Amino acid sequence: MNRIDACFINLREKKRKALIPYMTAGDPNPQVTVPMMHAMVKAGADIIELGVPFSDPMADGPVIQRASERALQHKVSLHQVLSLVADFRKTDNKTPVVLMGYLNPVEAMGYTKFAAAAAQAGVDGVLTVDMPPEESEEFVSELQKRNVAPIYLIAPTTPSDRVAAICAQARGFVYYVSLKGVTGAANLNVAEVTEKLQQIRSKTTLPVGVGFGIRDAKSAAAVAKIADAVVVGSSIVRKIEESGAEKAVSAVQALLQDMRAAMDSN
């Protein structure tokens, strides 16, 4: 069983919602990444979303764009990201890890080689922002051969028939983007998200996570009431940027502890 599936089964039994923090691998430097991942788990993270640095992260707002720039200054490549996951797996073989990134580095490596390397490193899911499901059959086949889940985004503007097509191909969980625009955009509207989640759940039995717009413990708790998972990105990356390498781990751990406590108090 994929670690993501096992995680959500365990959470359902405990009547808890998944907390999924995002960080860009190699930000602020590669030496911080694995300790940060372990600190996230200690703070209550259930799944870790690890961003693959890219020079043109078109779905990301300025905060995460700058994180990619910082990581790329250290020449962090897709190969190194996989190596960091393998290092994390030396002492944590339970927490699911999802890679989030763009198609270009994957295509440069090759679908088969990437899927094999990702599985070997201990990656459980891959979300490729700019690969539509209509064009991903070959890639998805290589992932599923190795029990790696293809994860897809659904936007507020995604029509019903396309939601169904995405859900049919997705594994692990479905990621609903709660806002129109890039990461770190305006505040989310819980009523609108609730309505969209009802539509998505009519098309799939997969867990549904919500991200883009969750800024603090209060918004995390609000989303946890309606979704199966809360995905937090820009708020964490901003903490890393503001805190610097020496204080980033403790700052992010404190933020996630507050979110976890608020989610569990629902």
NUFI-530187 format. One record per residue (C-alpha): x, y, z. Coordinates in pm, whole numbers. Example, Ala and Ser with C-alpha at 12.3 -4.5 7.8 and 13.67 -1.06 7.14 Angstrom:
2
(node (1230,-450,780))
(node (1367,-106,714))
***
This chain:
266
(node (0,0,0))
(node (121,350,-85))
(node (215,553,225))
(node (-37,823,126))
(node (-326,575,127))
(node (-213,431,460))
(node (-186,780,607))
(node (-542,877,516))
(node (-681,544,640))
(node (-510,603,974))
(node (-636,962,993))
(node (-994,859,919))
(node (-979,602,1199))
(node (-862,877,1434))
(node (-1113,1132,1295))
(node (-831,1372,1214))
(node (-747,1575,905))
(node (-412,1573,728))
(node (-174,1864,770))
(node (43,1890,458))
(node (318,2154,477))
(node (512,2259,169))
(node (873,2365,150))
(node (1108,2416,-143))
(node (1392,2165,-130))
(node (1724,2342,-78))
(node (1573,2659,71))
(node (1742,2840,240))
(node (2021,2588,177))
(node (2034,2211,120))
(node (2164,2141,472))
(node (1837,2267,625))
(node (1598,2054,418))
(node (1611,1717,594))
(node (1615,1863,948))
(node (1319,2081,843))
(node (1128,1777,717))
(node (1182,1594,1046))
(node (1078,1905,1242))
(node (758,1927,1037))
(node (668,1569,1129))
(node (743,1639,1494))
(node (514,1943,1478))
(node (224,1734,1350))
(node (263,1715,972))
(node (109,1404,818))
(node (243,1437,462))
(node (529,1654,336))
(node (510,1833,5))
(node (859,1901,-123))
(node (899,2157,-400))
(node (1151,2091,-677))
(node (1328,2424,-750))
(node (1258,2556,-1097))
(node (1366,2871,-1279))
(node (1016,2959,-1404))
(node (763,2851,-1136))
(node (458,2996,-1311))
(node (193,2874,-1064))
(node (378,3022,-767))
(node (361,3369,-623))
(node (661,3586,-530))
(node (728,3413,-196))
(node (777,3066,-343))
(node (946,3207,-653))
(node (1212,3355,-426))
(node (1248,3019,-249))
(node (1325,2855,-584))
(node (1579,3127,-657))
(node (1752,3071,-323))
(node (1766,2696,-380))
(node (1894,2736,-734))
(node (2173,2960,-605))
(node (2292,2643,-430))
(node (2252,2454,-761))
(node (1985,2223,-616))
(node (1879,1986,-895))
(node (1609,1722,-925))
(node (1877,1460,-858))
(node (1970,1635,-533))
(node (1605,1663,-429))
(node (1572,1287,-464))
(node (1890,1244,-262))
(node (1742,1459,15))
(node (1432,1240,22))
(node (1652,932,48))
(node (1834,1093,343))
(node (1499,1165,512))
(node (1399,801,462))
(node (1701,680,660))
(node (1516,766,981))
(node (1152,811,868))
(node (1001,536,659))
(node (641,625,742))
(node (567,988,652))
(node (453,1025,290))
(node (653,1262,69))
(node (502,1428,-238))
(node (720,1606,-491))
(node (564,1919,-641))
(node (719,2083,-941))
(node (723,2137,-1314))
(node (759,1909,-1612))
(node (1087,2030,-1761))
(node (1328,1867,-1510))
(node (1130,1542,-1524))
(node (1136,1535,-1904))
(node (1508,1609,-1901))
(node (1564,1303,-1681))
(node (1312,1090,-1870))
(node (985,950,-1739))
(node (1109,597,-1677))
(node (1434,702,-1513))
(node (1260,962,-1297))
(node (984,728,-1181))
(node (1238,460,-1090))
(node (1462,708,-907))
(node (1169,864,-722))
(node (1042,527,-603))
(node (1393,421,-501))
(node (1438,743,-300))
(node (1108,693,-117))
(node (879,939,-296))
(node (509,853,-262))
(node (341,1103,-494))
(node (425,1346,-771))
(node (235,1663,-860))
(node (352,1810,-1188))
(node (185,2150,-1214))
(node (210,2200,-1590))
(node (126,1847,-1710))
(node (-245,1814,-1797))
(node (-402,1471,-1752))
(node (-474,1450,-2124))
(node (-99,1441,-2192))
(node (21,1240,-1894))
(node (-70,880,-1983))
(node (290,767,-2039))
(node (418,944,-1727))
(node (134,818,-1507))
(node (193,463,-1630))
(node (558,480,-1523))
(node (462,618,-1181))
(node (190,363,-1115))
(node (415,72,-1210))
(node (620,176,-905))
(node (331,257,-670))
(node (394,633,-690))
(node (71,834,-692))
(node (3,1093,-964))
(node (-157,1391,-792))
(node (-348,1662,-975))
(node (-467,2015,-910))
(node (-830,2120,-951))
(node (-900,2492,-976))
(node (-1214,2695,-893))
(node (-1264,2739,-1267))
(node (-1233,2368,-1357))
(node (-1558,2253,-1525))
(node (-1745,1948,-1398))
(node (-1653,1715,-1684))
(node (-1285,1796,-1643))
(node (-1308,1741,-1266))
(node (-1435,1391,-1343))
(node (-1150,1326,-1589))
(node (-888,1445,-1341))
(node (-1033,1241,-1056))
(node (-1038,927,-1272))
(node (-662,951,-1323))
(node (-558,1078,-980))
(node (-431,864,-694))
(node (-344,943,-332))
(node (-552,1257,-299))
(node (-690,1540,-507))
(node (-550,1889,-449))
(node (-809,2166,-474))
(node (-663,2511,-537))
(node (-896,2732,-333))
(node (-809,3058,-513))
(node (-787,3193,-862))
(node (-427,3301,-915))
(node (-89,3202,-779))
(node (27,3068,-443))
(node (7,3318,-160))
(node (-281,3508,-320))
(node (-588,3657,-150))
(node (-785,3515,141))
(node (-998,3212,72))
(node (-1379,3201,81))
(node (-1479,2897,288))
(node (-1837,2892,155))
(node (-1716,2881,-206))
(node (-1463,2610,-121))
(node (-1731,2403,51))
(node (-1950,2417,-261))
(node (-1664,2313,-488))
(node (-1563,2026,-259))
(node (-1916,1886,-283))
(node (-1878,1880,-662))
(node (-1537,1710,-643))
(node (-1657,1449,-395))
(node (-1941,1357,-628))
(node (-1672,1246,-875))
(node (-1426,1061,-650))
(node (-1377,875,-325))
(node (-1020,1004,-295))
(node (-939,1241,-7))
(node (-951,1607,-106))
(node (-688,1850,15))
(node (-720,2227,-1))
(node (-432,2468,-49))
(node (-347,2822,-169))
(node (-465,3077,88))
(node (-416,2903,423))
(node (-217,3155,621))
(node (-249,3078,990))
(node (-402,2852,1254))
(node (-748,3006,1213))
(node (-767,2946,837))
(node (-616,2598,878))
(node (-889,2508,1128))
(node (-1162,2647,902))
(node (-1045,2440,607))
(node (-1000,2128,822))
(node (-1374,2139,896))
(node (-1459,2087,530))
(node (-1158,1916,367))
(node (-964,1595,425))
(node (-629,1775,417))
(node (-493,2124,471))
(node (-200,2220,248))
(node (15,2509,371))
(node (282,2659,148))
(node (352,3031,127))
(node (314,3092,501))
(node (586,2836,570))
(node (816,2959,297))
(node (773,3315,422))
(node (876,3202,772))
(node (1187,3043,625))
(node (1269,3361,436))
(node (1218,3584,739))
(node (1398,3358,988))
(node (1711,3268,794))
(node (1893,2937,802))
(node (1968,2933,1176))
(node (1613,2995,1300))
(node (1402,2860,1013))
(node (1345,2513,1156))
(node (1220,2632,1495))
(node (1005,2906,1338))
(node (832,2664,1101))
(node (788,2406,1376))
(node (609,2664,1595))
(node (378,2769,1307))
(node (282,2410,1231))
(node (225,2325,1597))
(node (-25,2611,1617))
(node (-201,2491,1301))
(node (-211,2131,1420))
(node (-359,2233,1755))
(node (-624,2448,1587))
(node (-717,2172,1341))
(node (-747,1913,1619))
(node (-970,2140,1827))
(node (-1245,2132,1563))
***
